[in-house]
Each structure stands twice: as C-alpha cells, then as structure tokens.
C-alpha cells in the first residue's frame, strides 16, 4: 500500500524543481547579457528597451524580451510608469567590471557543459568518461573568463599574502611552477609582479598553452615560460622553491602520482600551495551547504568524467579536506595547513616536506 502523500510537500517540491529550471534559463540569459555588454550598458543608468538597445548596438526586440526575463527574474528593476529598466548598483557589482566580484563570466559554464551532456549521459550506462580533449576549446575560454578576474583581483593582494613569507621570497627571487596553469594568467600576473623570480606553467591543453605564451609575450615577460606537460611527469631537477596549483588536482587522471611528483620537485624549504574547492569528504557534512550541489554537478559534467575517461581515479570536485589531507600526507608532505581563501568557495592547502 502506497503511503499517503503530503500534498503541500508535493507542491513545494514541484515549485522547487521549476525553480531549478528557471535558474538554468536565467543563467543563459545572463550569458547573453555578458556576451553583448548589456549589463555594462544598463549600469550607465535607467533606460527603456529602445535606449538600452541603442547603447549596446543591439536589436530592440531581442533586448526587450531579454529585459522581461531580467525584470521578472529580479536582476533589473522595472518602472511601469516610465517603461524604464534599472540595474541596481548592488547588482551591477556582481555583473559588471573587471574585478573578481563580476560573476557574469561564470554563466558560460552551464552552456559549455550542457553541450557535452549526451556523452556524459552515455557514461551512466557504459562507464568510462568524456576526455578532456572533448571539452576544448570552449572549456578553456570559460575557465579563463572566470579565473582571470580572480587572479587579477586576489592573487597578489589576498591569496599569496595568506602564507607568511611567500611574497617576500618572491620579491627576492625564487623558482616557481604552476601545475595545471590553463591559459597561464596566474603565472603571468605573478611574473609581472615579481620580476626577480622565474616562473613556468604546465598544462595539458595545447590551446591553453598557446594563449599563455601569447599573453606573456604581449606583456613583455622574460621570466615566464610555459610547457605542455602531464603533472605526473613534472621535472624534479632543478628543484622549485614554490609550486602552485589552482583548482587543478581533483580532475587529474592520477592525482596521487601528481602529488608525489610535486612533493619530489620541491626544494628542501619549498612550499606547495594547492587551491581546491572547499568541501568535506563526507557527503553528510555537505548537506545544506549552498555550494555543494554546484560542486557535485560540475563533477558529474566535467571534473570526474575527464579523469575516468583516462582510467583515472575520478576523485570528483567535492573530494574534500579529509581526503586531501590524507593524500598529501601519503605523497610525502609532512606539513599541511588548510586556510580559507577569500570568498566561500576554496581552501588553500599550504604544504611542505621538511620537518
């Protein structure tokens, strides 16, 4: 006999599910606004759909319908008396500008991952995964757009100063490697700030490495170079004084081997700074955490599947602090400190191999 249903609970959950769908559609609308400069145009002041379209150089009918989604979605305010739309200053902080507060570039991730959904779906029946190569080049573009602002705003002023002595050593001149560097913007930002240090970025993506080299050349950096390399083959001689990785270990084919290699590549007094998503390794601890559904979902759609595609460990995005600490210790790191990075999403692990 089927249990009697709580009709109120059914209705509440149905509204919640439709809220998921609405959020997905609004994410695509935010991407359109980001791509076409609509938020920047709206931040200039109240405007009708015709005025906003003129500012952005776009078709009014599409802008008008887009504004309907933005107004009913609570992104912009609408004054029916004047037919004008206003982007509140507080919302503009989150959707415009070149700082890390601009969340609009992250909207690209949904569409980028959704295009691979049929291939990920096949893996539910046959196992395996979707290789990293299948996600390029738009994965490279999406990651660059999101992380570039973070590096510009927080890397020098917030991330590195968390670790006592690191900025000073960089100013004096040390050897630095960034594992899984992507388009290399973190390397180039550090190389520009610390000209006495030398930097090398390693990544599997040929397109990402090409962009990293082009940017270094455009910035006139003589102390930054880039190589296409698997993390498990990181050169161990000569040693590095500082090794960094930003959101790059959990989706490795063999993260344990990568961590061992990083430990072996460090100088005696060297440090490894590993930034990873903030989570617990226990699902029960992540219940109710606002970012947890995003982490697990991203894991299914990218991070876990690219590892499994290579017969890898498939750690997943939410591998968590407990497992991270265990794997770091097994890799040879004798000192591990977990620091909360600025913002709620990431943890920076400060690791050393000396006693």
N, C-alpha and C positions, 0 to 999 in steps of 0.2 A: 504494500500500500504506500503510495507516494505521500510524503509529508505535506501538510497544508502550507501553502506559500504565504509569506508575509507580503501582501500586495504593495504596501508602502515601500518596503525594501526593494521590491522588483522595480518600481517606478524610479526610485532614487538611483538604482544602479543603471537603469536604462538611460537616465539623464547623464550619468557619469560617462557611460560609453559614448554617447553622442558628443559629449564634451571632448573626448579624445579625438573624435573625427573632426570636430570644429577646430581644435588646436592644430591638427595637421594641415587643414586648409589654410588657416591663418598664417601658419609658418611659410607656406608657399606664397601667400600674399606679401609677407614681409620680405621674402627673397626678391619678389618683383619690385617692391619699393626700394630695396637696397640696390638692385641692378640698375634701376633707372633714375636714381638720385631723387626719388620722391620725398624721402624723409628730409634730406638736406634742403630741398625746395620748400617743404612745409615748415621747416624750422625758421624760415625767414619771416613768418607772420601769417595771420589768418588769411584764407583765400577761398574763393569759390572753386568749383571743379575746373572752370574755364581758366581762371587765373593761375591755378596750380599747374594745369597742363601747359600753359604758356611759359611759366617759369622753367619747367623741366623739358620743354620742347617735345611734348608727347601728344597723343591723340586724346581729345577731351572725353570721348565716350568711354574709353577704357579707364581713364583716370577717375571718372565719375563713379563707375561701378566698383573700382578698387577702393575708393573712398567710402562707399557704402559698407564694404567689409571692414574697413578700418574703424569706422564710426560705431557700427554695431558690435564690433569686437572689443571696443574700449581702448583702442590705440589712439584715435584722434577724437576730439570733441566736435560736435555739430551744433550750430546755431540756426534753427529753422527759420527765424525771423530774417536773417541776412543771407541764408544759404552758404554760410562760410564755415570752413573746417579749420580747426586749430590743433596743432601738435603741442601739447603741454611741455613746458621746459623740462620737467622731470622725465617725461617720456623721450624727449629729444636727447637727453643724456645717455639713454640706453640704445638709441637707434641712429645716432649721427656722430660724426667726428672721427678723428684718427686715434683716439685713446682706447685703452683696454676696456673701458666702460661700454663701448659700442658693441652690442650683441647682435646686430643685424647680419654681419657676415656669417655667423653660425647657422643662419637659416638655410644655407646652401646644402648643409649636411643631409637633411631629410631627402631632398630630391636625388642627391648623388647616391645615397644608399638604396633608395626605392627602385632605382633603375636596375639594381642587381638582385632585387627580391626574388624573381623567378629562379635564379641559380641557387640562391640560398635555400629557397623552398625545396629544391631537388635534394639538397643535402639532408633534409629531415628524414628522407626515406633511404637514401643510399649512403649516408655518412660522408666523410671527407669534408671538403670545404671549397671555397671560392678563392683562388690565388690572388695575391696582392697585385699582380700584373693586370688583373681584370678590373681593378678599381682606378687605374690611371687612364688619362691624365687628370680627370676632374677631381679625384681624391686629393691629388697634390694641390690643386687650386683651392679647394675648400679648406684644407688644413692650413695652407699659407695665409689665407684671408683671415682666419680666426686667430691663429697664433701670432701673426706678425704684430698686431696691436698689443698683445700681451707682452711680447719681448720688448717692444718699443717703450711701453709704459712701466713695466715692472721688473724686467731682468736686472738692470743695473741698479735701480733705486730700491728694490724690495727683495728679490729672490737672493741674489748673491750676498747682500749685507746680512742676511739671516745667519750666515755662518761666519763666526768670528775669525778674522784674519785673512779671509779669502780675497776681498777687494785689495787689501794691502799687498798681498803676494802677487796678484795680477798686475798691479801697478809697477812692482819691482821687476817682473818678467819671469814667467814660467811657461812650461809646455802644457797645452790644453787640448783635449779631444772631446768632441761631441758625438755620441753614438746615436744613430737614427736621426740625423740632423735635418731631414726633409730638405726644404729649399734653402737651408743654411742661414736663415736670417738671424738666429740666435748667435751663431758663430760670428757673423759679420758685425753685429751690434757690439759684441764683446771685443772683437779685434779693433774696431774703431775707438772704443773707449780705453783700451789698454794696449797701446802700440808697442810696448816693450815685451809683451807676451806673444807667443806664436800659437796659432790655432789650426786644427784640422777637423773637418767634419766628415763623417762616414754615413753613407746611406745606400740602400739597395736600388733606389729609383734613379734611373738614368736621367729622366726628365727633371727630377728634383735637383740632382747634382749639377746639371747644366744651368739651371736657374741660379743656383747658389754661386757658381763660378762667375756668371754674368754680373750678378749683383756685386760681388767682391771687386770685380774689375771696374765696374761703374763707380764704386766708392773709393777706388784707388788704394785698396788694401794690399800691402805687400806681406802681411803677417797672417793671412788666412788662405788655406787651400782646402780642397775637397776631393774625396776619393769614393768611388763606388765599391762598397765592401760589406760583407756579411759580418755582423757583430761577433760571431764565433771565431772569426779569423783576424780579430783586431791585433795589430802589431804590438808585441810586448817588449821590443827593444829598438830604440831607447825608451825608457820609461816616461810616463806622463805624470806631471805634478797634480793635475786636476782633470778628471773625466766627468762629463755631464751626460745625462740623457733626460729628455723631456717627453714623457708620455709615450715611451718607445719600447719598454721591456716586455710588457704584458702580451703583446701580439707577436713576439719573436717565435720563430719555429722551435728553437731550443733555448729558452730563457735561462735555464740553469747553466748551460755551457757559455752563454753570453756573459753572465755574471762572473763565472770563473775566469773568463778571459779578461774581463775588465779588472778584476782583482789582481791578476797576474801582470797587467800592464801598468799598474800604479807604482810610482816611486815609493820608497820606504815611508816617507812622511806625506805621501799623496792623499788626496781625498776624492771620493766619488760622490757626486750629487745626483740622486735619482729622483725625479719628479714623477709621481704616479697618481691616478685618481684616488681620492680619499674614500675609503670604504672599509668594512670589516670583512674578514674571510668567511664569516658565518652569516648565512642568509638571514637568520632570525634577528641579528643585530642591525640589519639594513632595512627591516620593515619599518615603514613610517618615515624613512629618510627621504627628503624631497628629490635628491638627485639619483637615488638608487634605480628607479625604473629606467631612466635615461641610460645609465651605465650598463645595465643588463641588456637593454635593447640594442645599444651600439655594439655590444659584444657579439650578439647573435648575428647582426648585419655586417660586421666588419672584423673586429679585433680577434674574436675566437675563430672565425671561419678562415681567415688568412693563415693562421697558424696551423689549423687542422688540414688545410689544403696541402701542406708540405709534410704531412705526417707528424706534425709538431704536437706540443703539449696542450695547446688550446687553453691557456690559463684563464682567459677572459678578462674583461675590463675591470670587473669588481673582484680581482683576486685578493685584495685586502691586505691590511697591515700585518696580520699574524703570519700569513704565508710569505709575505715579502721578507719579513724579518728572518724567518726560518731559512729561506732560500739564500739570503745574503750571508747568513752565518755559514751555511754549507758551502758557499762559494769561496769562503776564506776571509770574509770581513769580520774582524774581531770587535769592531766598534760600530754601532749603528744607533743613530739618534733620529727620531721622527719629528719633524717640525711642520706646523700648519703653514702652508703657503698662503699669501694674501688671497682672500676670496675663499669660498667654502668648498671648492671642488678638488683641491690637490693637496698631497702630502709630499714634502721634500725629505728624503732619507739622506742623512749625512753619514758616509761610511768610510772607514779606514781599516787598514790591515796591520797597522803597528799596535803594539800593546799600549 
